[in-house]
Amino acid sequence: GAILKSTLNRCLKCHDASAFTRAPVLPFDEPRALKAKLSEKAKSGRFLLDEIEYRTGDLTDFDQQMPPDRKLNPRDARILKDYLEGLKAAPGSP
């Protein structure tokens, strides 16, 4: 719903190809492409899904949190996590 869309838009502020940031480009606005990325490894060595969960979680240091300007509140972080886990588990390509 609206909360998920708002959260994904916050992700895209840094992860869109047109964003001038150090953040890797991630297709939060393209579910099929994002699904393919979720099983890839991030620079940290964690799978991308695990990396996102870590960086949006409560235990992340300020310099590693996502989004960098303000942490997601617990409800929004849970909605994002549920969406990404559902996307990864959904049947179909990839």
Helices and strands as residue ranges (DSSP letters): H 2-15, H 31-37, H 48-55, G 62-64, H 74-89
